[in-house]
Amino acid sequence: MNRFIIADPKKCIGCRTCEVACVMAHHPDGDLDSLDVGNFSPRIHVIKGYNVSTAVVCRQCEDAPCANVCPNGAISRRDDFIYVSQEKCIGCKTCVVACPYGTMEVVNRALPRGDGALAVSATKAEANKCDLCHTRDGGPACVEVCPTEALRCVDPRAMQSMIQEKRRRAALDTAADLLF
């Protein structure tokens, strides 16, 4: 089973700290001087409603629709998460259409070419999705910084624990109904 991040809307206050942490964790070389509105592309998105806010993030699907439709094989399973190989990505947006959760997006990344007077600015469209901060020693940055602990990383062991708790509650609810 793939690990994934889940958000608890009862705890989320909509502060967007997770979005900022995500951008900082994926910004090349930690160069925050080049960060602006145009290249602020978090891989997690906080959705705010009237009475609730929550973060929406890639579910790292077992049979990932985004990977299944990618014409270049740029999206694949790596260890226990779904990964986008930017070298192969052509920015076709097929993965965006296929994602049932709306967590895939295609962003334009600046590609500096040349030096000095010969510098030319170019962009490359590439798929952007949660990669569970796989290069970060501390794991997903969003989980680490969430002030209300609304985010958590679910692995097979945590999933099994959740299933057992739901079964226990269902059994207790059924037993209570039989008594009355």
N, C-alpha and C positions, 0 to 999 in steps of 0.2 A: 504494500500500500504506500502511496506517495504521502509525504508530509504535506500539510497545508495550514494556512492561517485562517482562523475563524474569529469573528467579531461578536461580542455580546452587546446588543443594542441597549440593554438595560444599564450598562456601565458607561457606554460611549457618551461623551459630552460634546462631541463635534469640534474639538479644538484644532484638529488637523496637524497635530504634532507628528503623527505617523507619516503623513505626506512629506513633511519637511525632512524627517529622518531618512526616509526612503531616497529622496533626491540627493541628500548629502552622502548617503552610503554608496550611491551609484555615480556620483560625480567624479570624473577622472582626476586623479591625483589630489583630491580635496581642494582644488582650485575654485574657491567660492566667489572670487572676484569676477569670473566670467558668467556667473549665474544671474539670469534675469527672467522676466516673465516669459520670454520666447523659448527658453530652454528649461523651464521648470516642469519636468515631466515625471511625476511620481508614478510608481507602479501599483499604488494603492490609492483608492479614492474615497473620501468621506462624503456620504450622501446625507443631506439634512432635510428632514420633513418638518411638519408643524409640531409634532409631539415626540419625534424620535430622530436620532442621528446614528449612523453606523458606517463602518468602513466596509468597502467592497473590494475584494482581492481575489486573484486567481485561485481556483480550487484545486489546481494541480491534478486534474482528472486522470483516472487510471487509463481510460481509452480516450485520450484527449482529442476532441474534435478539431482543435486548431492544428495539431500535429498531423492528423489524418488527412486534412485538406491542403496542407502546405505543398505547393508544386515543386519546391526545391529541396525539400527535406531539411529546412532550416530549423524546424521545431521538432525536438525529440526528447525522449526520456533520458535523464542522466542521474544515475544512482536512484534517489527517491524524490525527484522533482522533474518538472517539464521545463526544458531549457531552449532558448532561442539562440542559434548560432548566427550572429549578425553578419558574418562574412558571407553566408549563403542567402540571407534575407534580401528580397528584391522589393519589399514594401508594397506588395500587390493587394493587401487587405483581405485576402481570402480568409485568413485566420480570424479577423475581426468579425466577419459575417458568421463564421461557424461557432464562435464562442457563445454558449448558452447563458453565460453570466455577464456578458458585456465588459469583461475585464481586459480584453486584448485591445490594443490601440496601435496605430502606426504614427510615429513621430518623425519629424525631420531633424536630423542631427547635422550640425555644421562640420564640414571637413575642410580645414585650412590646407591650402596647397601653395607651395612656393614660399619664398622669403622676400622681405623688403618690397621693392617696387614691382616684383613679379608675382606677388601674392594674389591669389584668386580665391574668392570664397565660393564654396559649393556646398550642397546639402545632399544627404543620403536619407531616404525614407527607410525606416526599419521598425519591425514589430517591437512593442514594449509591453512586457508583462512581468509579474513577480517571479523572481528566481530564488526566493527564500534567502537572499543575501548570501548565496553559497560561497562567496569568496571572503566573507567576514567571519572572523573567529567567534564572535559573540552571537552568531545566528542573525535572524531577521531584526533589523534595526527598529522597525515599527513596533515590534513586540517589546523590545527592550525599553523604549522611551515612553510608551503609553502611560500617562499619569494615573489613569483609573484601572489599569490592567484589564481593559476591555478586549485586548487582542491576545491570543495565545496560539502557539504552534501545536498542531495536533499531529501526533505520530501514531503508529499502530497500537502502541501500548495505551496511550491516552484514549484512543478511539474504543478500544476494548473496555476500558474502565467506564466510559460514557454509556456504552451499550449495556453493560451489566447493571449500572445504576438505573437506567430506564426500565429494564426488565424487572428489577426489584420494586420500583415504584408502581409499575403496571400490576405486578402480582399483589402488592399491598392494597392497591385501589380495588382490584377484583375481590379480594378477601373481605374488604370493608363493605362492598356492595352486597355480598352474600349474607352478611350478618344483619342487614337491615331490610 
